[in-house]
Amino acid sequence: MSRHALITGAGTGIGAAISRQLHSDGCSLSLMGRRLEPLEALAEQLGHSCRVITGDVTDRESVESAFIQASESFGHVEILINCAGIAPTAPFHRIEFSDWQNTMDVNLNGVFHCTQVALGNMKIAGWGRIVTIASTASLKGFPYVSGYCASKHAALGLTRALALETAQQGITVNAVCPGYVDTDIVREAIQEIMTKTGRSEAEALQHFTESNPQGRLIEATEVAASVSWLCSDSAASVTGQAIAIDGGSTA
Ligand SMILES: NC(=O)c1ccc[n+]([C@@H]2O[C@H](COP(=O)([O-])OP(=O)(O)OC[C@H]3O[C@@H](n4cnc5c(N)ncnc54)[C@H](OP(=O)(O)O)[C@@H]3O)[C@@H](O)[C@H]2O)c1
């Protein structure tokens, strides 16, 4: 698959795993995020066909500039992976509106900006793939992450509606919905639980694994493999879907 993919949140965690997978699939990559260092480190590991672009998905001008830079290197973006996201935790009654708004800005409005900017050239080309890294929090509620759940439910709603709008245009629009993935964020949360509660690592880990019927964390490479398939020509009829990568927790 020799396509041009732009991945937001590419430098770390799931975004880095998707970038590695799509690179090994033969794609040219535009790696986007706010911090230069993780993006450059990843590009150095991958070695060729990578462009590093710093940008903020909440800022329309920044997104437009990122797509211009990307197209200067590899032509128009054929695959968009919306992976940038944040997951603040707090009981609902303690959430400041500015924090709520920021969660919506990154997890929902960022998807809006990137998707809208990407779509024009995909329509002209008659081919495109848009995959949003949503969450099992797009499919069900979780306590103490109401802003995250609301934003991820909304991102899935956007995915479903846009899939119908683009169904005749060679473009597919899908969401991948992972459960807890073994990334730095989850490992740091395990450390925090251990520090705050005095629980052992195994006990803290259980907090994240008990909701998964397979009793484990998901690997970022498992998420990346599903994204790779959704971006392939063989998944041309798969659109408007929420693919749960969750060990059966939403079954
Ligand atoms: N880990 C899990 O268990 C899990 C489960 C389900 C879904 N997800 C979703 O998977 C995605 C990736 O999460 P992750 O676990 O890999 O966490 P992560 O390592 O923190 O990745 C988030 C990425 O988003 C980027 N980002 C944040 N705000 C941004 C902004 N305003 N503009 C551009 N980039 C921004 C960050 O880079 P900069 O800070 O450099 O910008 C970072 O690279 C998120 O959408 C998350 O909701 C994660």
The ligand as an SDF file (V2000), in Angstrom:
LIG
                    3D

 48 52  0  0  0  0  0  0  0  0999 V2000
   -4.2450    4.2740   25.9870 N   0  0  0  0  0  0  0  0  0  0  0  0
   -5.4760    3.8040   26.0590 C   0  0  0  0  0  0  0  0  0  0  0  0
   -5.7920    2.9510   26.9190 O   0  0  0  0  0  0  0  0  0  0  0  0
   -6.5240    4.2740   25.0680 C   0  0  0  0  0  0  0  0  0  0  0  0
   -7.7340    3.5610   25.0130 C   0  0  0  0  0  0  0  0  0  0  0  0
   -8.7130    3.9770   24.1040 C   0  0  0  0  0  0  0  0  0  0  0  0
   -8.4940    5.0510   23.2690 C   0  0  0  0  0  0  0  0  0  0  0  0
   -7.3090    5.7240   23.3510 N   0  0  0  0  0  0  0  0  0  0  0  0
   -7.1360    6.8610   22.4440 C   0  0  0  0  0  0  0  0  0  0  0  0
   -5.9850    6.6630   21.6530 O   0  0  0  0  0  0  0  0  0  0  0  0
   -5.4260    7.9230   21.2870 C   0  0  0  0  0  0  0  0  0  0  0  0
   -3.9340    7.9220   21.6000 C   0  0  0  0  0  0  0  0  0  0  0  0
   -3.7840    7.7440   23.0030 O   0  0  0  0  0  0  0  0  0  0  0  0
   -2.4470    7.1490   23.6790 P   0  0  0  0  0  0  0  0  0  0  0  0
   -2.8910    6.1990   24.7110 O   0  0  0  0  0  0  0  0  0  0  0  0
   -1.5100    6.7150   22.6270 O   0  0  0  0  0  0  0  0  0  0  0  0
   -1.9450    8.4320   24.4540 O   0  0  0  0  0  0  0  0  0  0  0  0
   -0.7230    9.4540   24.1790 P   0  0  0  0  0  0  0  0  0  0  0  0
    0.5430    8.6930   24.0810 O   0  0  0  0  0  0  0  0  0  0  0  0
   -0.8210   10.5300   25.2000 O   0  0  0  0  0  0  0  0  0  0  0  0
   -1.0750   10.0360   22.7790 O   0  0  0  0  0  0  0  0  0  0  0  0
   -1.8070   11.2040   22.5890 C   0  0  0  0  0  0  0  0  0  0  0  0
   -1.1130   11.9680   21.4940 C   0  0  0  0  0  0  0  0  0  0  0  0
   -1.9340   13.0800   21.1260 O   0  0  0  0  0  0  0  0  0  0  0  0
   -1.0900   14.1930   20.9360 C   0  0  0  0  0  0  0  0  0  0  0  0
   -1.8820   15.4000   21.1810 N   0  0  0  0  0  0  0  0  0  0  0  0
   -2.5260   15.7370   22.3310 C   0  0  0  0  0  0  0  0  0  0  0  0
   -3.1180   16.9220   22.1900 N   0  0  0  0  0  0  0  0  0  0  0  0
   -2.8430   17.3410   20.9280 C   0  0  0  0  0  0  0  0  0  0  0  0
   -3.1740   18.4970   20.1820 C   0  0  0  0  0  0  0  0  0  0  0  0
   -3.9210   19.4920   20.7110 N   0  0  0  0  0  0  0  0  0  0  0  0
   -2.7380   18.5970   18.9080 N   0  0  0  0  0  0  0  0  0  0  0  0
   -1.9920   17.6220   18.3530 C   0  0  0  0  0  0  0  0  0  0  0  0
   -1.6480   16.5010   19.0030 N   0  0  0  0  0  0  0  0  0  0  0  0
   -2.0650   16.3750   20.2770 C   0  0  0  0  0  0  0  0  0  0  0  0
    0.0700   14.0260   21.9200 C   0  0  0  0  0  0  0  0  0  0  0  0
    1.2730   14.6280   21.4440 O   0  0  0  0  0  0  0  0  0  0  0  0
    1.6970   16.1200   21.8640 P   0  0  0  0  0  0  0  0  0  0  0  0
    1.4810   16.2190   23.3350 O   0  0  0  0  0  0  0  0  0  0  0  0
    3.1260   16.2290   21.4480 O   0  0  0  0  0  0  0  0  0  0  0  0
    0.8120   17.0170   21.0650 O   0  0  0  0  0  0  0  0  0  0  0  0
    0.2380   12.5060   21.9190 C   0  0  0  0  0  0  0  0  0  0  0  0
    1.2160   12.1000   20.9820 O   0  0  0  0  0  0  0  0  0  0  0  0
   -6.2250    8.9890   22.0340 C   0  0  0  0  0  0  0  0  0  0  0  0
   -7.1940    9.5500   21.1880 O   0  0  0  0  0  0  0  0  0  0  0  0
   -6.8950    8.1930   23.1540 C   0  0  0  0  0  0  0  0  0  0  0  0
   -8.1060    8.7650   23.5690 O   0  0  0  0  0  0  0  0  0  0  0  0
   -6.3270    5.3630   24.2260 C   0  0  0  0  0  0  0  0  0  0  0  0
  1  2  1  0
  2  3  2  0
  2  4  1  0
  4  5  1  0
  4 48  2  0
  5  6  2  0
  6  7  1  0
  7  8  2  0
  8  9  1  0
  8 48  1  0
  9 10  1  0
  9 46  1  0
 10 11  1  0
 11 12  1  0
 11 44  1  0
 12 13  1  0
 13 14  1  0
 14 15  2  0
 14 16  1  0
 14 17  1  0
 17 18  1  0
 18 19  2  0
 18 20  1  0
 18 21  1  0
 21 22  1  0
 22 23  1  0
 23 24  1  0
 23 42  1  0
 24 25  1  0
 25 26  1  0
 25 36  1  0
 26 27  1  0
 26 35  1  0
 27 28  2  0
 28 29  1  0
 29 30  1  0
 29 35  2  0
 30 31  1  0
 30 32  2  0
 32 33  1  0
 33 34  2  0
 34 35  1  0
 36 37  1  0
 36 42  1  0
 37 38  1  0
 38 39  2  0
 38 40  1  0
 38 41  1  0
 42 43  1  0
 44 45  1  0
 44 46  1  0
 46 47  1  0
M  CHG  2   8   1  16  -1
M  END
$$$$
